[in-house]
Amino acid sequence: MAGDAHGGSHGGGHIMPVYMLVFTFAALIILTILTVLVTRVDLGGTLNLSIALIIATVKAALVCLYFMHLRYDRPFNSIILGACVLFVILFLGLSTIDTEQYRDEIHWRQVELSRGP
Amino acid sequence: MADIAATGGHAAAHELGHPSHVQHHFDTSAQQFEASKLGMWLFLGTEVLFFSGLFCAYTVYRFNHPEIFAYAHKSLSVFWGALNTIILIASSFTMALGVWCAQKSNRPGLVICLILTLAGAAGFMVIKAIEYNEKFQHGKLWGRLYQPAQHDDHAADDHAADAGAADAHAAASGAAHGSDARPTDPAHGAAAPAAGHGPSAAFQPERTSLAEPNQLPRGGVKLSTLTAGGHDKGHGGPKPADVHNEHIFYGIYFCLTGLHGLHVLAGMVVLSCVLVGAVQGRYHAGYYTPVDLGGLYWHLVDLIWIFLFPLLYLIH
């Protein structure tokens, strides 16, 4: 019993092969360099932003799947993260839609900043 | 024996040598590990939601005022940001390696990996401190503390006599009323870039003409129109006329990176505790839950920075 419970598998824990970790690390570094380089090319603000966010999402997915072992974990952990991300997207999306609705009615003024004594 | 433990449950497991690290309300080590991990993921989920409030502020302000972000982000150094990204990713990698070492009962390897991870965290904080220090030195802060360009510090107090005031107020009050607008003093314009960089004088008249009167409150603007271009470390241009309220960018920047920095510090505390346990030899292939959970936290810190870096430093 003791041998079983202690066994190399740790029950549920998945052991990631080291070469997978190295590949993930290399991919993350390459994507970081890529995202810096892409910024130097003018593709229009929206496209630049989209590319930067797509690269960031891919990097985040790599970290989650391999560094955080989500790919080999019980699916419930992924569901928790996925649900949170879904709600974040809803939060940001609805906020954007909302602010767009009254965008033209707000008269932004330059704030007067006063100096201290 | 395994069969008995599985079917006989907790009591049988105890009799048959319940491992010391398994608490009495868990049947097996694996069950305890999965339960701990589930709890950790729930916590990480709340962390993601916690940060989403600040990301929402970022989204709304950037949506409404892309020009503030496009201009103000130039004061951030892409080099430091990219270096920090790489440091954080590398420390995430060493952390993942550390978990692997723990799974293999490789104690020296685990200790080395944790030390490397902590070193990465410390390096990140040092670079962040360098960046923050530069922002503080140049007054590029949030709200009222936003007082860029030190050489203009006396401008608002003594605007009548000082040439710098003429420079500053020409843009503000000139557009507002035209009453006390002064011609731009070329001498000051030459002196300002002497501190380093931007040809602010050359762009002063344009700013004056482009500023919209209805955007300026009565009484003039003391600070916001002061050029911030002079301290952009060379890669910023003169401030465009339609950019106001850059302090909003710095407010969001400091909130996001500050909260993230606090998480880095918290991660350092957590990993230090794990390191102590690792040195004492508490973790092995059968029990490495704290290593794994500490690692998950550290990866989350990395995850957030992966989004912060392009959003704050790489604005086109």
Interface residues (C-beta under 8 A of the other chain):
Chain A: M1 A2 D4 A5 H6 G7 G8 S9 H10 G11 G12 G13 I15 M16 V18 L21 V22 T24 F25 L28 I29 T32 I33 T35 V36 T39 D42 L43 G45 N48 L49 A52 L53 I55 A56 K59 A60 V63 C64 Y66 F67 M68 D73 R74 F76 N77 I80 L81 A83 C84 V85 F87 V88 F91 L92 S95 T96 T99 E100 R103 I106 H107 W108 R109 Q110 V111 E112 L113 S114 R115 G116
Chain B: M1 A2 I4 A5 A13 L16 G17 P19 V22 T28 S29 A30 Q31 F33 E34 K37 L38 W41 L42 L44 G45 T46 V48 L49 S52 F55 C56 T59 V60 F63 N64 H65 P66 A70 V78 A82 T85 I86 I89 A90 S92 F93 M95 A96 L97 V99 W100 Q103 K104 G143 R144 Y146 Q147 A156 D157 N214 Q215 L216 P217 G219 V221 K222 L223 S224 T225 H244 N245 H247 H284 A285 G286 Y287 Y288 D292 G295 L296 H299 D302 L303 I306 F307 F309 P310 L311 L314 I315 H316
